[in-house]
Amino acid sequence: MPQQPATPDTVVYVSNAGGPEIFCLSMNRGTGDMTVFDKVSIPGADKPSPTSMPMAFSPDRRRLYVALRSEPFTVATFTIDGASGKLAHLGSTPLDASMAYTTIDKTGKWLLCASYPGAELTINAIDAQGQVKAPPVQIIKDHPKAHCVILDASNRHAYCSVLEQDVILQFQFDPASGQVTPSNPPSVKTKPGAGPRHMALHPNGKFLYLITETTATIGTYAVDPANGTLRELQFVEMLAPGVLKEQPAAADLHVTPGGHFLYGSERKSSTLVGYRIDPAKGTLSLIGRVPTETTPRGFAIDAMGKYLLSVGLDSNHMTVYSIRPGAGNLDPVKQHAMGKQPNWIEIVDLKPW
């Protein structure tokens, strides 16, 4: 296996669902090139058809949490070496169900999870050593195909998208107790059958974006600064009319750190779609569409908004794109072989830019 630089500036972690294992790569910030320097197995993933995903960082980005969506449903905690970026397994903890999405709150004391098959939102405590504790301190049931849970920058408001119910749940979050309570109103509805999936907040905290899986649209919501509740502003189509003869399967979305651009992925057409964000209104205007890896379930953007990394669940590769400054167009840099069914990417900077 190639040797990574003694002190890499940036490290990329790719979860390969079919391995299951995590690829650890050093990234050259100047060129966007990648070098795999380690492959880490996930303890407990020794059952038939294992599936590793999703992943989440602790707030200080010195621990990585990786959930197993196959039995046994667990979350593995890894410490990140601050000099090399290598992972060391700290421990694994049972989860209540198979989790589609995980989020660590801003204090690093709580793990929030959304369970697609379990129809629930769960919250587990995290101890001072970074280990997740069981059982959950709170379970919110009866939300079939719960797909994503995120927290705002204030750590006071939580949002959970529920695909089957076509809603975004809105909560007030108490970081002292780890408990959530419904906001007023407790949810906002999407169009029937839209299939709300992943969400992303604008860096200024004023806007929330939602990608809908079964209709391939992206919605913009204004965030009330006082109570965190959402108000719909806009929905845009991801794909040109007539591109697909079947139901789409939109997957992931991310906003660049500077808040200038938003990108979404659609799996059936294997496409990345870019939008320019209006700085005052938060609304979206199309930049363009780019073919990408087959079945782009997940992608990520680096901390400076310089590169976008896209993995293909069915191509077993990752393509790195440079994000054109000021314009937002995606220019391919290089393709890299990954493991089996790569699906989730997290990026950590070990040195400041």
Sequence and secondary structure as in RCSB ss.txt:
>XXXX:A:sequence
MPQQPATPDTVVYVSNAGGPEIFCLSMNRGTGDMTVFDKVSIPGADKPSPTSMPMAFSPDRRRLYVALRSEPFTV
ATFTIDGASGKLAHLGSTPLDASMAYTTIDKTGKWLLCASYPGAELTINAIDAQGQVKAPPVQIIKDHPKAHCVI
LDASNRHAYCSVLEQDVILQFQFDPASGQVTPSNPPSVKTKPGAGPRHMALHPNGKFLYLITETTATIGTYAVDP
ANGTLRELQFVEMLAPGVLKEQPAAADLHVTPGGHFLYGSERKSSTLVGYRIDPAKGTLSLIGRVPTETTPRGFA
IDAMGKYLLSVGLDSNHMTVYSIRPGAGNLDPVKQHAMGKQPNWIEIVDLKPW
>XXXX:A:secstr
     SS SEEEEEEETTTTEEEEEEE TTT  EEEEEEEE TT  SSS  EEEEEE TTSSEEEEEESSSS EE
EEEEE TTT  EEEEEEEE SS  SEEEE TTS EEEEEETTTTEEEEEEB TTS B SS SEEE   TTEEEEE
E TTSSEEEEEETTTTEEEEEEEETTTTEEEEEEEEEEE  TT  EEEEEE TTSSEEEEEETTTTEEEEEEE T
TT  EEEEEEEESS TTS SS   EEEEEE TTSSEEEEEETTTTEEEEEEE TTT  EEEEEEEE SSS  EEE
E TTS EEEEE TTT EEEEEEE TTT  EEEEEEEE  SSEEEEEEEESS  
